[in-house]
Amino acid sequence: MSENKYDRGSALSIFGSDRKEDFMALVFALVIAFAVYVSY
């Protein structure tokens, strides 16, 4: 068990790199926040 590394769910990832996935998640969150801000 000492050899196991923490898997960030890369098997379910649609992006090859975690950095791109994190960036897209940030953009997606900002888009949702902006949509909520505009709608209210």
N, C-alpha and C positions, 0 to 999 in steps of 0.2 A: 504494500500500500504506500510505501515511501516513494515509489516511482511514479505514482499517479499525479498528474498535473491537473489544475482546475480547468475544466472545459467550459467556455463561455457560451455553449450552445452552438458551436460552429457547424454542427451537423444540420441544424435548422436554418443556417444563415444563407441568404440569397446573394451575399457579397463574398468575394474571396478574402478580403482583408478586414480585420476588425476595425481599423481606423476609418475606412470608408463607411462601414456599417454604423459606427458611432456618429460620424458626421451626418449621414442621412437621417439617423434617428433625431439628431439635434434639429435639423432643418424641418423635419416632419412635426416635431413638437412646437417649433416656432410658428409654423403655418397654422396649426390647430389653435394655438394661443391667439394669433392674430385674427383668425376667423371668429373666435369667441368674443374677442374685444370689439370687433366691428359689429357683430350681430346684436350686442347688448348696449 
